[in-house]
Amino acid sequence: MNLELIGAGFGRTGTMSLKLALEQLGLAPCHHMAELFSHPEQAPVWHDAAKGKPTDWRAVLKDYRAAVDWPSCHFWRELVETFPDAKVLLTERDPEAWYKSMSQTIFEIMARSDAVADDPVRGPQIRMARYIVEEKTFGGRLDREHVIAVYKAHNEAVKRAIPRGRLLIYDVGEGWGPLCKFLGIAVPEAPFPRTNTTEEFRSRMVGS
């Protein structure tokens, strides 16, 4: 199986809704951080890749037709090179709203990660996530001004690197239309999935 779509957008830009939407459109399965709950063996692989270990990306993503969210968005350049025929999708949202969502979800979970440090499944997952998101992406700084600057710089880097015909800049609030046109797929009758709000994320993490 070849990766057909690379999601370059950071987490909390509608990536869970996007995962569900892509799977409804036939690009299933779609990789997302949530995959690590059912495939905990993946955590060390992504962690090693972030540390610079040579990585066979075709092997890592051999079972997936699309990939969005962290950890894969951190490696968008490598994936773009490895899968030259894959289209690239950059999810964006208002930077202030995005930072607020990050602060109330991902950053909050990472801040209390010591509670699961000894868990044989959750421990490696959270260490991988902290290394890729907190350290490699944001350089260990999670203050608002810095995080938003990194977010904007990342998005601009994607836009500069990917030719317009290969790239869709997308807000999930736009629904099926732009996504289906970009992929050349008919718009389904089912409504566009809307999921993983801040409240849903926090409820799921508390219950896990």
FENURKA-V428230 format. One record per run of one state. SS is the DSSP state (H for helix, E for strand, L for the rest). FROM is the first residue (numbers start at 1). TO is the last residue. Records with the same first field share a line. If there is no record, write none. Layout:
BEGIN
SS: FROM-TO  FROM-TO
END
This chain:
BEGIN
L: 1-4  8-14  25-29  32-34  39-41  51-56  61-65  68-71  83-86  92-94  105-105  112-112  117-121  138-143  162-163  171-171  175-175  184-197  208-208
E: 5-7  30-31  66-67  87-91  167-170
H: 15-24  35-38  42-50  57-60  72-82  95-104  106-111  113-116  122-137  144-161  164-166  172-174  176-183  198-207
END
